Amino acid sequence: MTITVLPETAYLASHELVSGGQMGITKKASIEWDDGSIRKCYIKVYPKLDRIRKLCNELTGFTLAKALGLLQPNGAALIPLSKDFYSDFLDVTDCENEETIWAWVTTECGSSIKGVFHLNNIEELVINNPQQAQIKLIQAFSLVCSQKNLPEIIAFDDFIANEDRNIGNVVMTGDGNMGIIDHGEVLGSIDWIKFLTTLDKTKSFNNKLLNILDTQLSLKEQTKFTVKHRSVDASNAHKAAFISVQEILITWWKNLLEVSSIPPNDHPKFIEYLKDFLHYRCHQPTTMFANRIGLVA
């Protein structure tokens, strides 16, 4: 399923709060899709000042992951919400004066590893019971490192410069593979709308799953080497995947920039910069990636 634009009437009912704060608010909601099916989905509203960038990031990560065959939600969409519908999201305080806001919708996809090990309040657990917190984290990290498609996700996160692949946005699907959710902080978590030229395509970005792999003392060095070697092999698929969807991405970027604060005359510059960033990272020699992940000196 590709990304679609749903009508506001597709939003049928709000359910429980999943997460909330300055980064945005996510709730579960009943959504009617184009095929008439009604599914319980996640709907995320980002703050106004960062909304277009985060939506661009979400659709960029989702589209590239789909092109690579990585496990993630089957469906994703943009949906406009008027004041009648976004009252549930008013903790994103700058919504109040907007007639319509755009939200990001995805279908359900497994259970987050953070949720599986009851680590949603990890900061509090570390304070109240540091020993239990350490045990749970070791168990969670061990599970991450045992998944068959860990190498593909490590490679993918390097490609799209995702510095936020924490255990809250990798999910278990029950077949020995991990699914991935939440691409809001790809492209280096950089506010490229305000500071476009700070998005450095040559930079080595923090790869959290790689960090987890490296810190697992229980893993043999040969196992770590094998995962990294398979990650390098997986990176060879990035070029073809990007080429296959680059026109789709450009169309989405154009559409979203139309509702941004960026002057229209500057839109081509932003689109070309994003395209060049991804083009460079998927065309770079595998030896550069191998060096970044510590496989070669």
Sequence and secondary structure as in RCSB ss.txt:
>XXXX:A:sequence
MTITVLPETAYLASHELVSGGQMGITKKASIEWDDGSIRKCYIKVYPKLDRIRKLCNELTGFTLAKALGLLQPNG
AALIPLSKDFYSDFLDVTDCENEETIWAWVTTECGSSIKGVFHLNNIEELVINNPQQAQIKLIQAFSLVCSQKNL
PEIIAFDDFIANEDRNIGNVVMTGDGNMGIIDHGEVLGSIDWIKFLTTLDKTKSFNNKLLNILDTQLSLKEQTKF
TVKHRSVDASNAHKAAFISVQEILITWWKNLLEVSSIPPNDHPKFIEYLKDFLHYRCHQPTTMFANRIGLVA
>XXXX:A:secstr
   EE  GGGEEEEEEEEE STT EEEEEEEE TTS EEEEEEEE  GGGHHHHHHHHHHHHHHHHHHT    S 
EEEEEEETTTGGGGTTSGGGTT SEEEEEEEE  SEEHHHHTT TTHHHHHHH HHHHHHHHHHHHHHHHT TTH
HHHHHHHHHTT     TTSEEE SSS EEE   TT GGG  TTT GGG  TT     HHHHHHHH TTS HHHHH
HHHHHHHHHHTTHHHHHHHHHHHHHHHHHHHHTTSSS GGGHHHHHHHHHHHHHHHHHS HHHHHHHTTS  
